[in-house]
Amino acid sequence: MYDLDPALRRLVPLELAAGKTIAVVPVMFSMGINEFHYLASRAALFFDVEVHRRINLVEFHRLVVYFTAYKQYYHEETENLRRHAVQEARASWGKVGAAFQGVQAAAVGDLEGMGEEDEDEDEDGGLSGPGPTSRPGTGSGFGFIRRTASRGGVVPPMVPDSALPPAVRLELLRRKAKIELLSDRFRQLAEAVAQDPAISSIEALRQAEDLVRRLHGGRVTSCKSGKDRTSMMVTLEQASILQQEHGLEGLDRKQLAEIMRRHGTRRANVLKNVGKAKYAINPLQQLFFNDELRPPTGMGGAKQT
């Protein structure tokens, strides 16, 4: 266990500061992104390309278990929020009802003298409610008011979501939209994982990145060296985030990624590793890469990996 700086320790929840552990669900998706995967996928008689799909299916099942538990927890939290808001709404109604009971008590006294006449009229087959021929104080409509008031109770009504405070309604809608979005992303990941492993596609990795980030999970993307294909994949993810969450959906994702590949910290990373600000992806290898994972023109070709 790491010893935290006292200033940081004060920011940690008490139960964690006391030593409570956090359950971690590790999941790993694997995808071949180079010429070797391309050749192996087209020579299935000599290479077992199914291993990729088997790994991803097993890991996907682990994510299914986690996501099911996550949705259950999220549903319970949402119901607690709704229940608390409903209780507050009913409490407010109760205050109104308590004030109204004073009016009811006065109404009982005023209607008491009318009660005899009202009941007699009902027995004689009078009208079932106030109508054009009813006079004030008569008819079973006034009798119902008197009987209700005499019971002295105002029953809090059922409170639909539409009657809750605007902030609560907005939060409930936000939560519903979030679960729908997560479920949609989960379906897309399932389709990507089920793809033929001979297809050189990065969709499974992209969908896994997006889903885990939206679930607030910690995640790492890395290739063998952690600098070349990793740089291509990470900058592509950053470009997607800029489109989805920072108002740049009108810009081309590949162009956004290329800007970060040319000018971002990824170039400094390769320079520090191999002494040259170029990615170790030569023109021949690029022929087997997904178009969005190719380095900018003139930025590949470093020989050292």
ZADO-1210 file (C-alpha; in nm, 4 decimals, padded with zeros to 6 digits):
<atoms>
<atom x="00.0000" y="00.0000" z="00.0000" code="MET" pos="1"/>
<atom x="00.1372" y="00.3405" z="-00.0976" code="TYR" pos="2"/>
<atom x="00.1744" y="00.6087" z="00.1666" code="ASP" pos="3"/>
<atom x="-00.0040" y="00.9217" z="00.0495" code="LEU" pos="4"/>
<atom x="00.0941" y="01.2774" z="00.1141" code="ASP" pos="5"/>
<atom x="-00.1218" y="01.4104" z="00.4039" code="PRO" pos="6"/>
<atom x="-00.2733" y="01.6759" z="00.1767" code="ALA" pos="7"/>
<atom x="-00.3830" y="01.4056" z="-00.0688" code="LEU" pos="8"/>
<atom x="-00.4970" y="01.1682" z="00.2049" code="ARG" pos="9"/>
<atom x="-00.7563" y="01.4235" z="00.3156" code="ARG" pos="10"/>
<atom x="-00.9153" y="01.3975" z="-00.0284" code="LEU" pos="11"/>
<atom x="-00.9497" y="01.0185" z="-00.0109" code="VAL" pos="12"/>
<atom x="-01.2812" y="00.8747" z="00.1191" code="PRO" pos="13"/>
<atom x="-01.2490" y="00.7682" z="00.4822" code="LEU" pos="14"/>
<atom x="-01.3138" y="00.3993" z="00.4150" code="GLU" pos="15"/>
<atom x="-01.0347" y="00.3895" z="00.1553" code="LEU" pos="16"/>
<atom x="-00.7973" y="00.5834" z="00.3790" code="ALA" pos="17"/>
<atom x="-00.8701" y="00.3220" z="00.6464" code="ALA" pos="18"/>
<atom x="-00.7462" y="00.0479" z="00.4153" code="GLY" pos="19"/>
<atom x="-01.0560" y="-00.0760" z="00.2347" code="LYS" pos="20"/>
<atom x="-00.9695" y="-00.2401" z="-00.0954" code="THR" pos="21"/>
<atom x="-01.1203" y="-00.1715" z="-00.4369" code="ILE" pos="22"/>
<atom x="-01.2322" y="-00.4624" z="-00.6523" code="ALA" pos="23"/>
<atom x="-01.0707" y="-00.4576" z="-00.9958" code="VAL" pos="24"/>
<atom x="-01.2114" y="-00.6413" z="-01.2988" code="VAL" pos="25"/>
<atom x="-00.9259" y="-00.6787" z="-01.5508" code="PRO" pos="26"/>
<atom x="-01.0264" y="-00.7139" z="-01.9164" code="VAL" pos="27"/>
<atom x="-00.7922" y="-00.7363" z="-02.2149" code="MET" pos="28"/>
<atom x="-00.8799" y="-00.7134" z="-02.5831" code="PHE" pos="29"/>
<atom x="-00.6179" y="-00.8098" z="-02.8400" code="SER" pos="30"/>
<atom x="-00.5936" y="-00.7215" z="-03.2067" code="MET" pos="31"/>
<atom x="-00.3173" y="-00.7795" z="-03.4597" code="GLY" pos="32"/>
<atom x="-00.2329" y="-00.4556" z="-03.6426" code="ILE" pos="33"/>
<atom x="00.0622" y="-00.5273" z="-03.8689" code="ASN" pos="34"/>
<atom x="00.1717" y="-00.7222" z="-04.1742" code="GLU" pos="35"/>
<atom x="00.2107" y="-01.0449" z="-03.9753" code="PHE" pos="36"/>
<atom x="-00.1538" y="-01.0504" z="-03.8744" code="HIS" pos="37"/>
<atom x="-00.2543" y="-00.9742" z="-04.2318" code="TYR" pos="38"/>
<atom x="-00.0497" y="-01.2614" z="-04.3709" code="LEU" pos="39"/>
<atom x="-00.1523" y="-01.5042" z="-04.0959" code="ALA" pos="40"/>
<atom x="-00.5205" y="-01.4281" z="-04.1474" code="SER" pos="41"/>
<atom x="-00.4831" y="-01.5238" z="-04.5130" code="ARG" pos="42"/>
<atom x="-00.2894" y="-01.8395" z="-04.4439" code="ALA" pos="43"/>
<atom x="-00.5254" y="-02.0015" z="-04.1963" code="ALA" pos="44"/>
<atom x="-00.3984" y="-02.3490" z="-04.2913" code="LEU" pos="45"/>
<atom x="-00.0640" y="-02.2663" z="-04.1293" code="PHE" pos="46"/>
<atom x="-00.1621" y="-02.0222" z="-03.8518" code="PHE" pos="47"/>
<atom x="-00.4338" y="-02.0359" z="-03.5886" code="ASP" pos="48"/>
<atom x="-00.5919" y="-01.6908" z="-03.6258" code="VAL" pos="49"/>
<atom x="-00.8835" y="-01.8016" z="-03.4083" code="GLU" pos="50"/>
<atom x="-00.6748" y="-01.7380" z="-03.1001" code="VAL" pos="51"/>
<atom x="-00.7458" y="-01.3661" z="-03.1273" code="HIS" pos="52"/>
<atom x="-01.1189" y="-01.4167" z="-03.1413" code="ARG" pos="53"/>
<atom x="-01.1168" y="-01.6694" z="-02.8563" code="ARG" pos="54"/>
<atom x="-00.9251" y="-01.4288" z="-02.6337" code="ILE" pos="55"/>
<atom x="-01.1626" y="-01.1440" z="-02.7148" code="ASN" pos="56"/>
<atom x="-01.4741" y="-01.3566" z="-02.6616" code="LEU" pos="57"/>
<atom x="-01.3540" y="-01.4668" z="-02.3166" code="VAL" pos="58"/>
<atom x="-01.2700" y="-01.1084" z="-02.2215" code="GLU" pos="59"/>
<atom x="-01.5993" y="-00.9856" z="-02.3628" code="PHE" pos="60"/>
<atom x="-01.7831" y="-01.2308" z="-02.1362" code="HIS" pos="61"/>
<atom x="-01.6028" y="-01.0801" z="-01.8350" code="ARG" pos="62"/>
<atom x="-01.7182" y="-00.7374" z="-01.9476" code="LEU" pos="63"/>
<atom x="-02.0752" y="-00.8688" z="-01.9843" code="VAL" pos="64"/>
<atom x="-02.0731" y="-00.9780" z="-01.6192" code="VAL" pos="65"/>
<atom x="-01.9378" y="-00.6409" z="-01.5075" code="TYR" pos="66"/>
<atom x="-02.1768" y="-00.4403" z="-01.7231" code="PHE" pos="67"/>
<atom x="-02.4756" y="-00.6375" z="-01.5912" code="THR" pos="68"/>
<atom x="-02.3727" y="-00.5560" z="-01.2334" code="ALA" pos="69"/>
<atom x="-02.3092" y="-00.1927" z="-01.3307" code="TYR" pos="70"/>
<atom x="-02.6583" y="-00.1553" z="-01.4785" code="LYS" pos="71"/>
<atom x="-02.8145" y="-00.3088" z="-01.1662" code="GLN" pos="72"/>
<atom x="-02.6238" y="-00.0689" z="-00.9418" code="TYR" pos="73"/>
<atom x="-02.7095" y="00.2282" z="-01.1639" code="TYR" pos="74"/>
<atom x="-03.0779" y="00.1265" z="-01.1646" code="HIS" pos="75"/>
<atom x="-03.0828" y="00.1051" z="-00.7841" code="GLU" pos="76"/>
<atom x="-02.9167" y="00.4448" z="-00.7512" code="GLU" pos="77"/>
<atom x="-03.1685" y="00.5954" z="-00.9941" code="THR" pos="78"/>
<atom x="-03.4610" y="00.4434" z="-00.8039" code="GLU" pos="79"/>
<atom x="-03.3215" y="00.5811" z="-00.4763" code="ASN" pos="80"/>
<atom x="-03.3026" y="00.9253" z="-00.6344" code="LEU" pos="81"/>
<atom x="-03.6618" y="00.8992" z="-00.7599" code="ARG" pos="82"/>
<atom x="-03.7868" y="00.7627" z="-00.4265" code="ARG" pos="83"/>
<atom x="-03.6244" y="01.0452" z="-00.2318" code="HIS" pos="84"/>
<atom x="-03.7732" y="01.3057" z="-00.4675" code="ALA" pos="85"/>
<atom x="-04.1190" y="01.1474" z="-00.4389" code="VAL" pos="86"/>
<atom x="-04.0947" y="01.1491" z="-00.0571" code="GLN" pos="87"/>
<atom x="-04.0058" y="01.5174" z="-00.0617" code="GLU" pos="88"/>
<atom x="-04.2956" y="01.5902" z="-00.2970" code="ALA" pos="89"/>
<atom x="-04.5361" y="01.4034" z="-00.0708" code="ARG" pos="90"/>
<atom x="-04.3992" y="01.5848" z="00.2325" code="ALA" pos="91"/>
<atom x="-04.4691" y="01.9153" z="00.0596" code="SER" pos="92"/>
<atom x="-04.8194" y="01.7933" z="-00.0246" code="TRP" pos="93"/>
<atom x="-04.8636" y="01.6961" z="00.3410" code="GLY" pos="94"/>
<atom x="-04.7884" y="02.0530" z="00.4508" code="LYS" pos="95"/>
<atom x="-05.0505" y="02.1824" z="00.2097" code="VAL" pos="96"/>
<atom x="-05.2917" y="01.9146" z="00.3302" code="GLY" pos="97"/>
<atom x="-05.2372" y="02.0103" z="00.6952" code="ALA" pos="98"/>
<atom x="-05.3254" y="02.3713" z="00.6181" code="ALA" pos="99"/>
<atom x="-05.6256" y="02.2559" z="00.4156" code="PHE" pos="100"/>
<atom x="-05.7567" y="02.0485" z="00.7051" code="GLN" pos="101"/>
<atom x="-05.8322" y="02.3707" z="00.8897" code="GLY" pos="102"/>
<atom x="-06.0531" y="02.4701" z="00.5997" code="VAL" pos="103"/>
<atom x="-06.2060" y="02.1232" z="00.6033" code="GLN" pos="104"/>
<atom x="-06.2932" y="02.1501" z="00.9715" code="ALA" pos="105"/>
<atom x="-06.4777" y="02.4745" z="00.9087" code="ALA" pos="106"/>
<atom x="-06.6466" y="02.3205" z="00.6071" code="ALA" pos="107"/>
<atom x="-06.7746" y="02.0314" z="00.8179" code="VAL" pos="108"/>
<atom x="-06.9508" y="02.2717" z="01.0506" code="GLY" pos="109"/>
<atom x="-07.1040" y="02.4639" z="00.7633" code="ASP" pos="110"/>
<atom x="-07.2193" y="02.1502" z="00.5881" code="LEU" pos="111"/>
<atom x="-07.3448" y="01.9720" z="00.8989" code="GLU" pos="112"/>
<atom x="-07.6850" y="02.1334" z="00.8771" code="GLY" pos="113"/>
<atom x="-07.7091" y="02.0461" z="00.5105" code="MET" pos="114"/>
<atom x="-07.6315" y="01.6822" z="00.5739" code="GLY" pos="115"/>
<atom x="-07.9792" y="01.5825" z="00.6886" code="GLU" pos="116"/>
<atom x="-08.1371" y="01.7330" z="00.3823" code="GLU" pos="117"/>
<atom x="-07.8723" y="01.5836" z="00.1560" code="ASP" pos="118"/>
<atom x="-07.9207" y="01.2308" z="00.2887" code="GLU" pos="119"/>
<atom x="-08.3003" y="01.2585" z="00.2714" code="ASP" pos="120"/>
<atom x="-08.2780" y="01.3700" z="-00.0838" code="GLU" pos="121"/>
<atom x="-08.0549" y="01.0762" z="-00.1709" code="ASP" pos="122"/>
<atom x="-08.2996" y="00.8356" z="-00.0155" code="GLU" pos="123"/>
<atom x="-08.5888" y="00.9859" z="-00.2105" code="ASP" pos="124"/>
<atom x="-08.4079" y="00.9144" z="-00.5344" code="GLY" pos="125"/>
<atom x="-08.2692" y="01.2612" z="-00.5796" code="GLY" pos="126"/>
<atom x="-08.0068" y="01.3570" z="-00.8324" code="LEU" pos="127"/>
<atom x="-07.6739" y="01.1731" z="-00.8170" code="SER" pos="128"/>
<atom x="-07.4792" y="01.4988" z="-00.8199" code="GLY" pos="129"/>
<atom x="-07.5212" y="01.8735" z="-00.8409" code="PRO" pos="130"/>
<atom x="-07.6906" y="01.9708" z="-01.1600" code="GLY" pos="131"/>
<atom x="-07.9052" y="02.2413" z="-01.3081" code="PRO" pos="132"/>
<atom x="-08.1919" y="02.1419" z="-01.0769" code="THR" pos="133"/>
<atom x="-07.9760" y="02.1123" z="-00.7611" code="SER" pos="134"/>
<atom x="-07.9706" y="02.3958" z="-00.5158" code="ARG" pos="135"/>
<atom x="-07.6640" y="02.4809" z="-00.3056" code="PRO" pos="136"/>
<atom x="-07.6171" y="02.2393" z="-00.0198" code="GLY" pos="137"/>
<atom x="-07.8206" y="01.9595" z="-00.1784" code="THR" pos="138"/>
<atom x="-07.7445" y="01.6622" z="-00.4016" code="GLY" pos="139"/>
<atom x="-07.5010" y="01.3773" z="-00.3376" code="SER" pos="140"/>
<atom x="-07.2170" y="01.5931" z="-00.4688" code="GLY" pos="141"/>
<atom x="-07.2333" y="01.8104" z="-00.1588" code="PHE" pos="142"/>
<atom x="-07.2880" y="01.5009" z="00.0506" code="GLY" pos="143"/>
<atom x="-06.9608" y="01.3564" z="-00.0826" code="PHE" pos="144"/>
<atom x="-06.7781" y="01.6797" z="00.0075" code="ILE" pos="145"/>
<atom x="-06.9204" y="01.6680" z="00.3599" code="ARG" pos="146"/>
<atom x="-06.8310" y="01.3013" z="00.4089" code="ARG" pos="147"/>
<atom x="-06.4773" y="01.3515" z="00.2738" code="THR" pos="148"/>
<atom x="-06.4175" y="01.6567" z="00.4918" code="ALA" pos="149"/>
<atom x="-06.5556" y="01.4820" z="00.8003" code="SER" pos="150"/>
<atom x="-06.2943" y="01.2069" z="00.7629" code="ARG" pos="151"/>
<atom x="-06.0322" y="01.4757" z="00.8148" code="GLY" pos="152"/>
<atom x="-05.7650" y="01.3229" z="00.5878" code="GLY" pos="153"/>
<atom x="-05.5910" y="01.4382" z="00.2737" code="VAL" pos="154"/>
<atom x="-05.4233" y="01.1408" z="00.1067" code="VAL" pos="155"/>
<atom x="-05.0968" y="01.2317" z="-00.0678" code="PRO" pos="156"/>
<atom x="-05.1402" y="01.1552" z="-00.4376" code="PRO" pos="157"/>
<atom x="-04.9262" y="00.9324" z="-00.6557" code="MET" pos="158"/>
<atom x="-04.6396" y="01.1464" z="-00.7794" code="VAL" pos="159"/>
<atom x="-04.5462" y="01.0920" z="-01.1469" code="PRO" pos="160"/>
<atom x="-04.2020" y="01.1926" z="-01.2738" code="ASP" pos="161"/>
<atom x="-04.3623" y="01.4893" z="-01.4494" code="SER" pos="162"/>
<atom x="-04.4557" y="01.6350" z="-01.1081" code="ALA" pos="163"/>
<atom x="-04.1022" y="01.6156" z="-00.9693" code="LEU" pos="164"/>
<atom x="-03.8716" y="01.9213" z="-00.9529" code="PRO" pos="165"/>
<atom x="-03.7147" y="02.0131" z="-01.2918" code="PRO" pos="166"/>
<atom x="-03.3612" y="01.9344" z="-01.1705" code="ALA" pos="167"/>
<atom x="-03.4677" y="01.5840" z="-01.0646" code="VAL" pos="168"/>
<atom x="-03.6541" y="01.5217" z="-01.3905" code="ARG" pos="169"/>
<atom x="-03.3485" y="01.6333" z="-01.5869" code="LEU" pos="170"/>
<atom x="-03.1224" y="01.4001" z="-01.3878" code="GLU" pos="171"/>
<atom x="-03.3594" y="01.1044" z="-01.4399" code="LEU" pos="172"/>
<atom x="-03.3652" y="01.1728" z="-01.8141" code="LEU" pos="173"/>
<atom x="-02.9855" y="01.2022" z="-01.8188" code="ARG" pos="174"/>
<atom x="-02.9489" y="00.8689" z="-01.6419" code="ARG" pos="175"/>
<atom x="-03.1924" y="00.6988" z="-01.8772" code="LYS" pos="176"/>
<atom x="-03.0082" y="00.8381" z="-02.1798" code="ALA" pos="177"/>
<atom x="-02.6725" y="00.7250" z="-02.0379" code="LYS" pos="178"/>
<atom x="-02.7853" y="00.3638" z="-01.9930" code="ILE" pos="179"/>
<atom x="-02.9358" y="00.3598" z="-02.3425" code="GLU" pos="180"/>
<atom x="-02.6078" y="00.4940" z="-02.4866" code="LEU" pos="181"/>
<atom x="-02.3997" y="00.2400" z="-02.2930" code="LEU" pos="182"/>
<atom x="-02.6255" y="-00.0443" z="-02.4064" code="SER" pos="183"/>
<atom x="-02.5909" y="00.0709" z="-02.7669" code="ASP" pos="184"/>
<atom x="-02.2107" y="00.0863" z="-02.7355" code="ARG" pos="185"/>
<atom x="-02.2144" y="-00.2585" z="-02.5790" code="PHE" pos="186"/>
<atom x="-02.4079" y="-00.4005" z="-02.8741" code="ARG" pos="187"/>
<atom x="-02.1570" y="-00.2447" z="-03.1143" code="GLN" pos="188"/>
<atom x="-01.8684" y="-00.3990" z="-02.9209" code="LEU" pos="189"/>
<atom x="-02.0403" y="-00.7398" z="-02.9337" code="ALA" pos="190"/>
<atom x="-02.0707" y="-00.7131" z="-03.3118" code="GLU" pos="191"/>
<atom x="-01.7055" y="-00.6083" z="-03.3481" code="ALA" pos="192"/>
<atom x="-01.5782" y="-00.8924" z="-03.1279" code="VAL" pos="193"/>
<atom x="-01.7805" y="-01.1451" z="-03.3281" code="ALA" pos="194"/>
<atom x="-01.6164" y="-01.0363" z="-03.6550" code="GLN" pos="195"/>
<atom x="-01.4151" y="-01.2819" z="-03.8609" code="ASP" pos="196"/>
<atom x="-01.0574" y="-01.2613" z="-03.7201" code="PRO" pos="197"/>
<atom x="-00.9282" y="-01.2632" z="-04.0770" code="ALA" pos="198"/>
<atom x="-01.0708" y="-00.9134" z="-04.1161" code="ILE" pos="199"/>
<atom x="-00.8057" y="-00.6591" z="-04.0229" code="SER" pos="200"/>
<atom x="-01.0311" y="-00.4274" z="-03.8235" code="SER" pos="201"/>
<atom x="-00.9679" y="-00.2000" z="-03.5270" code="ILE" pos="202"/>
<atom x="-01.3375" y="-00.1655" z="-03.4453" code="GLU" pos="203"/>
<atom x="-01.3254" y="-00.4007" z="-03.1446" code="ALA" pos="204"/>
<atom x="-01.0461" y="-00.1950" z="-02.9878" code="LEU" pos="205"/>
<atom x="-01.2199" y="00.1332" z="-03.0633" code="ARG" pos="206"/>
<atom x="-01.5519" y="00.0177" z="-02.9179" code="GLN" pos="207"/>
<atom x="-01.3805" y="-00.1279" z="-02.6101" code="ALA" pos="208"/>
<atom x="-01.1925" y="00.1999" z="-02.5542" code="GLU" pos="209"/>
<atom x="-01.5132" y="00.4018" z="-02.5786" code="ASP" pos="210"/>
<atom x="-01.7222" y="00.1732" z="-02.3576" code="LEU" pos="211"/>
<atom x="-01.4643" y="00.1391" z="-02.0795" code="VAL" pos="212"/>
<atom x="-01.4081" y="00.5154" z="-02.0728" code="ARG" pos="213"/>
<atom x="-01.7842" y="00.5758" z="-02.0418" code="ARG" pos="214"/>
<atom x="-01.7943" y="00.3227" z="-01.7570" code="LEU" pos="215"/>
<atom x="-01.5211" y="00.5303" z="-01.5848" code="HIS" pos="216"/>
<atom x="-01.2763" y="00.2425" z="-01.6021" code="GLY" pos="217"/>
<atom x="-00.9004" y="00.2790" z="-01.6083" code="GLY" pos="218"/>
<atom x="-00.7569" y="00.1669" z="-01.9407" code="ARG" pos="219"/>
<atom x="-00.4275" y="00.1327" z="-02.1266" code="VAL" pos="220"/>
<atom x="-00.3665" y="00.0934" z="-02.5000" code="THR" pos="221"/>
<atom x="-00.0265" y="-00.0432" z="-02.5922" code="SER" pos="222"/>
<atom x="00.1609" y="-00.2351" z="-02.8591" code="CYS" pos="223"/>
<atom x="00.4907" y="-00.4195" z="-02.8149" code="LYS" pos="224"/>
<atom x="00.7082" y="-00.1084" z="-02.7840" code="SER" pos="225"/>
<atom x="00.4385" y="00.1348" z="-02.6683" code="GLY" pos="226"/>
<atom x="00.5366" y="00.4079" z="-02.9150" code="LYS" pos="227"/>
<atom x="00.4484" y="00.3440" z="-03.2807" code="ASP" pos="228"/>
<atom x="00.1195" y="00.1569" z="-03.3260" code="ARG" pos="229"/>
<atom x="00.0301" y="00.2769" z="-02.9770" code="THR" pos="230"/>
<atom x="00.0754" y="00.6365" z="-03.0955" code="SER" pos="231"/>
<atom x="-00.1503" y="00.5751" z="-03.3937" code="MET" pos="232"/>
<atom x="-00.4240" y="00.4170" z="-03.1818" code="MET" pos="233"/>
<atom x="-00.4101" y="00.6665" z="-02.8946" code="VAL" pos="234"/>
<atom x="-00.4195" y="00.9730" z="-03.1212" code="THR" pos="235"/>
<atom x="-00.7159" y="00.8215" z="-03.3067" code="LEU" pos="236"/>
<atom x="-00.8970" y="00.7791" z="-02.9753" code="GLU" pos="237"/>
<atom x="-00.8154" y="01.1375" z="-02.8780" code="GLN" pos="238"/>
<atom x="-00.9563" y="01.2556" z="-03.2097" code="ALA" pos="239"/>
<atom x="-01.2790" y="01.0626" z="-03.1414" code="SER" pos="240"/>
<atom x="-01.3080" y="01.2240" z="-02.7976" code="ILE" pos="241"/>
<atom x="-01.2633" y="01.5686" z="-02.9509" code="LEU" pos="242"/>
<atom x="-01.5474" y="01.4909" z="-03.1928" code="GLN" pos="243"/>
<atom x="-01.7829" y="01.3424" z="-02.9342" code="GLN" pos="244"/>
<atom x="-01.7289" y="01.5676" z="-02.6354" code="GLU" pos="245"/>
<atom x="-01.5622" y="01.8917" z="-02.7453" code="HIS" pos="246"/>
<atom x="-01.7698" y="02.0173" z="-03.0364" code="GLY" pos="247"/>
<atom x="-01.5404" y="01.9109" z="-03.3200" code="LEU" pos="248"/>
<atom x="-01.7767" y="01.6594" z="-03.4790" code="GLU" pos="249"/>
<atom x="-01.7644" y="01.8569" z="-03.8036" code="GLY" pos="250"/>
<atom x="-01.3914" y="01.7890" z="-03.8502" code="LEU" pos="251"/>
<atom x="-01.2395" y="01.4771" z="-04.0031" code="ASP" pos="252"/>
<atom x="-01.1190" y="01.2297" z="-03.7400" code="ARG" pos="253"/>
<atom x="-00.8119" y="01.1231" z="-03.9341" code="LYS" pos="254"/>
<atom x="-00.7028" y="01.4849" z="-03.9864" code="GLN" pos="255"/>
<atom x="-00.7426" y="01.5559" z="-03.6134" code="LEU" pos="256"/>
<atom x="-00.5306" y="01.2489" z="-03.5351" code="ALA" pos="257"/>
<atom x="-00.2624" y="01.3548" z="-03.7825" code="GLU" pos="258"/>
<atom x="-00.2260" y="01.6938" z="-03.6136" code="ILE" pos="259"/>
<atom x="-00.1477" y="01.5207" z="-03.2843" code="MET" pos="260"/>
<atom x="00.0853" y="01.2742" z="-03.4579" code="ARG" pos="261"/>
<atom x="00.2833" y="01.5592" z="-03.6116" code="ARG" pos="262"/>
<atom x="00.2897" y="01.8057" z="-03.3230" code="HIS" pos="263"/>
<atom x="00.1907" y="01.6258" z="-03.0046" code="GLY" pos="264"/>
<atom x="00.3841" y="01.4462" z="-02.7338" code="THR" pos="265"/>
<atom x="00.3898" y="01.1259" z="-02.9416" code="ARG" pos="266"/>
<atom x="00.6753" y="01.2626" z="-03.1554" code="ARG" pos="267"/>
<atom x="00.8684" y="01.3534" z="-02.8415" code="ALA" pos="268"/>
<atom x="00.8128" y="00.9976" z="-02.7212" code="ASN" pos="269"/>
<atom x="00.9649" y="00.8346" z="-03.0295" code="VAL" pos="270"/>
<atom x="01.2490" y="01.0869" z="-03.0310" code="LEU" pos="271"/>
<atom x="01.3329" y="00.9985" z="-02.6734" code="LYS" pos="272"/>
<atom x="01.3183" y="00.6254" z="-02.7493" code="ASN" pos="273"/>
<atom x="01.5065" y="00.5966" z="-03.0789" code="VAL" pos="274"/>
<atom x="01.6711" y="00.9361" z="-03.1257" code="GLY" pos="275"/>
<atom x="01.4583" y="01.0183" z="-03.4288" code="LYS" pos="276"/>
<atom x="01.1199" y="01.1964" z="-03.4418" code="ALA" pos="277"/>
<atom x="00.9692" y="00.9381" z="-03.6754" code="LYS" pos="278"/>
<atom x="00.7518" y="00.6332" z="-03.6260" code="TYR" pos="279"/>
<atom x="00.8945" y="00.2854" z="-03.6954" code="ALA" pos="280"/>
<atom x="00.6304" y="00.2090" z="-03.9588" code="ILE" pos="281"/>
<atom x="00.7781" y="00.1748" z="-04.3061" code="ASN" pos="282"/>
<atom x="00.5853" y="00.2197" z="-04.6349" code="PRO" pos="283"/>
<atom x="00.5495" y="-00.1556" z="-04.6856" code="LEU" pos="284"/>
<atom x="00.3973" y="-00.2031" z="-04.3409" code="GLN" pos="285"/>
<atom x="00.1587" y="00.0861" z="-04.3975" code="GLN" pos="286"/>
<atom x="00.0006" y="-00.1064" z="-04.6854" code="LEU" pos="287"/>
<atom x="-00.1363" y="-00.3526" z="-04.4282" code="PHE" pos="288"/>
<atom x="-00.2541" y="-00.0868" z="-04.1811" code="PHE" pos="289"/>
<atom x="-00.6029" y="00.0453" z="-04.1408" code="ASN" pos="290"/>
<atom x="-00.6137" y="00.3805" z="-04.3213" code="ASP" pos="291"/>
<atom x="-00.6752" y="00.5728" z="-03.9962" code="GLU" pos="292"/>
<atom x="-00.3677" y="00.4163" z="-03.8350" code="LEU" pos="293"/>
<atom x="-00.1143" y="00.5217" z="-04.0953" code="ARG" pos="294"/>
<atom x="00.1353" y="00.7905" z="-03.9888" code="PRO" pos="295"/>
<atom x="00.1325" y="01.1265" z="-04.1694" code="PRO" pos="296"/>
<atom x="00.3295" y="01.1504" z="-04.4916" code="THR" pos="297"/>
<atom x="00.6995" y="01.1718" z="-04.4171" code="GLY" pos="298"/>
<atom x="00.6556" y="01.0735" z="-04.0506" code="MET" pos="299"/>
<atom x="00.7207" y="00.6986" z="-04.0873" code="GLY" pos="300"/>
<atom x="01.0238" y="00.4955" z="-04.1773" code="GLY" pos="301"/>
<atom x="01.2291" y="00.4916" z="-03.8584" code="ALA" pos="302"/>
<atom x="01.4244" y="00.1643" z="-03.8673" code="LYS" pos="303"/>
<atom x="01.4711" y="00.1118" z="-03.4940" code="GLN" pos="304"/>
<atom x="01.1711" y="-00.0330" z="-03.3062" code="THR" pos="305"/>
</atoms>
